[in-house]
Amino acid sequence: MSERPSSNRRGLRGDSVDLNPLFARPGESAEVPLFSLPDDEMLPETAYQIVHDEAMLDGNARLNLATFVGTWMEPEANRLYAETVDKNMIDKDEYPQTAAIEERCWRMLAELWHEPDPAHAIGTSTIGSSEACMLAGLAFKRRWQQARRAAGKSTEKPNLVMSSAVQVCWEKFCNYFEVEARYVPVTNEHRVLDGHRLEDYVDENTIGVVAIMGVTYTGAYEPVAQIAAALDAIEASTGLDVRIHVDGASGGMIAPFLQPELEWDFRLPRVSSINTSAHKYGLVYPGLGWVLWRTAAELPEELVFRVSYLGGDMPTFALNFSRPGAQVLLQYYTFLRLGRAGYTAVQSATRDVAMYLSGEIAKMGPFELWSDGSDIPVFAWALRPDPERKWDLDDLSDRLRAHGWLVPAYPMPADLDTVTVQRIVVRNGLGRNLARDLLADIRKAVDYLDSLDAPPPAPVAKAGFHH
């Protein structure tokens, strides 16, 4: 009989978590392996304390100006979240009311995005806008394949046209689902996809064009109406009917309230589908996105699966199966709680802070703005050329990190990758007081860097916030 391993056995790399004796119960181990299951059980209070103490070493989410994802909701929402965290969105037979609320939410979005015939629209919740984008891309690809087969043509080598500044989820879609990515480069003259020379990228194998309402790099809107007009001209000259998917991950919940006159949504007949991230400016905790199609006919039926083994006949179109239903209820709570007036007030306040910050940063000598936060509350800036300067934006990012602020610096996409920008994402919760503190820290950091006689040491490799 083999000898039973010691309950104090260490992890794969000889690492373990030490337990404070104050929390250890009689007979419990004082060490827990990091990379293998403990041999013995422990009391729930002890397990809680270990995880609690580890998690508190994460950064302060309100100082993270790199992420678009919201991290705060009201106490009532937290209570609702705790009450509904066990709901499984896929199991519509057990949770029919949650399923009904999901439909109410996407129908509200259909109205918000000026769906001309809401009775014929179709939509679904997703884990986030990445899944939503992939579903929209799959619908594009399958419709293109159906049309090509009906015409007796090859279905090989589909392509998707988009800006080189798209979010990485579109690169993933093209990679995972074998679609050629055709990137229209951004330039100083054309900083977003605006329809310029679109005819050079669109052909009979193009499944669709992606337009972004809030480019990740700068926060700027791409002019969807202008892109649609370029595609109208292409159809008039070639007969190619190419549709648009609007990636409204952020702008989909900003434009309806702050720029209601802007035509970017289903008001444009060429827009086939739209997605948004509920956990960004939809003001819900992480884990929820939405995607809508103008009509059910634009979502090929062959992509919809029907399952009966959970009870009932449940149609599903998703990359995931089981997933949380609580966030859907949180979205409905937020829709009820804020309404149009509330969303307008919250988004306006956020944009005001972004415009205030960008205006103050523009006044600082070293910087020139790439965007000002007037589209979505996101803006970016670059350094003005100065051969005497001994530091760059990576050095400034590193100095701000020492104060707890995460303000990323990164190169622009291909064809502009010699330009490095720094970006701030203003989310609900970053108010004027915190903004003033941030500006004070930026000024101190710039003064310090300007005072150096030599370039500062290269910043430590970015591994996330640490204490």
PyMOL commands that set and color helices and strands:
alter all, ss='L'
color gray80, all
select helices_A, chain A and resi 44-55+61-63+75-84+96-112+118-120+129-150+168-176+198-200+224-238+251-253+255-258+296-298+301-303+326-363+393-401+432-451
alter helices_A, ss='H'
color red, helices_A
select strands_A, chain A and resi 16-18+31-33+122-126+159-163+180-184+206-212+244-247+271-277+289-293+305-307+314-316+367-369+378-383+409-411+420-425
alter strands_A, ss='S'
color yellow, strands_A
deselect
rebuild
show_as cartoon
